[in-house]
Amino acid sequence: MTLHPRFPLRVRVLCFLIFLCATGALSIPEAAAALRPEQLAIVINDAEPNSVAVGEYYRKRRNIPAANVVHVNIPGKPQRIGIERFRLLKEEIDAKLKPGVQAVLMVWTAPYAVDCNSLTGAYTLGFDASQCSKTCAAGNPSPYFNAKSNAPLGEHAMRLSMLLPTESVKEAKALIDRGVAAGFRTVPATAYYLATSEKARNTRAGFFPPQGRVAARRLTTRIMQADVLEGAQDVLIYQTGMAHVQKLETLHFVPGALADHLTSLGGDLLGTAQMSSLRWLEAGATASYGTVSEPCNHWQKFPNPSVLLRRYLSGDTAIEAYWKSVAWPAQGLFIGEPLAAPYRGRR
């Protein structure tokens, strides 16, 4: 993780204002109407049996309309694809989408990157070639950051996207089941925020929500100065800054849990340089995030803790809350079950 230059005063002031607006002193607005199954498309890779099996399971569990299922063929399971191959893939997907589709779920583990961009970043916002000339440079701002919108296509001309990993059909089905279970009832839970000894990875610490309790959501927020969370059995959110996160096997994540770590290559799902974001899903989280190329430690390239919490508690789905929490998402990969919504507004 490479350090970025110290922010000038005007940027620090802006950060503080965003923090105040995002937290609202843990005041949570009335639950919103979240993304609905008929607004989500599923993209299945017919060249990968796991993608076919998991995609069909997801369609049935979430009652996704059959017309919203798109089939593509990506042989060889490449981790990264080039710009031209991506362009053709996106054109093929978009040509088959119905007008009401607001978000796309790609059911596979790889490919997950387009050059230095993540596949989800490139699909939703367009490939950002300038980011690849200097990956540590500032990214292009997302118009969806901290937005109140529940119609990203109509209001921001962008379709959200997420990857549902398929390394294990059994684990993928369990992940889907956790997402579905999150919508049945609100359980007592805790959001954990760790400021660690890896100082370069603590740039989000200033955006941790106030420690306390949100009684209406049966949620406690807890801020810790620690490298490890061990033994917690009520994890709804876990955000930290470490290259490798230990003791995940001791934790219990409640259905719909979100978890991520600020490090350079969490989104390099099949890489070995640092902990893959897949480990969060394997440990029991329902959605996660990581960058696919060296981003430096700009907080804007990672989920903002206050924005993520506020949007999730206000009723957004996992895909909406995660996308709204990242200001510069070109390098960031969103993974998991997109429709999980523990605090969804009822219609």
Secondary structure as UniProt FT lines:
FT   HELIX           9..23
FT   HELIX           24..26
FT   HELIX           37..39
FT   STRAND          40..45
FT   TURN            46..47
FT   HELIX           49..61
FT   TURN            62..63
FT   HELIX           66..68
FT   STRAND          69..72
FT   TURN            75..76
FT   STRAND          80..81
FT   HELIX           83..95
FT   TURN            99..100
FT   STRAND          103..107
FT   STRAND          113..114
FT   TURN            115..116
FT   STRAND          117..118
FT   HELIX           119..125
FT   HELIX           129..133
FT   TURN            135..136
FT   TURN            143..146
FT   HELIX           152..156
FT   STRAND          160..163
FT   HELIX           169..181
FT   TURN            182..184
FT   STRAND          189..195
FT   HELIX           199..201
FT   TURN            203..204
FT   HELIX           205..207
FT   STRAND          212..214
FT   HELIX           215..217
FT   STRAND          219..225
FT   STRAND          235..240
FT   HELIX           248..250
FT   STRAND          253..261
FT   TURN            266..267
FT   TURN            269..270
FT   HELIX           278..283
FT   STRAND          287..291
FT   TURN            296..297
FT   HELIX           299..301
FT   HELIX           305..313
FT   TURN            314..315
FT   HELIX           318..324
FT   TURN            330..331
FT   STRAND          332..336
FT   TURN            338..339
FT   TURN            342..343
//
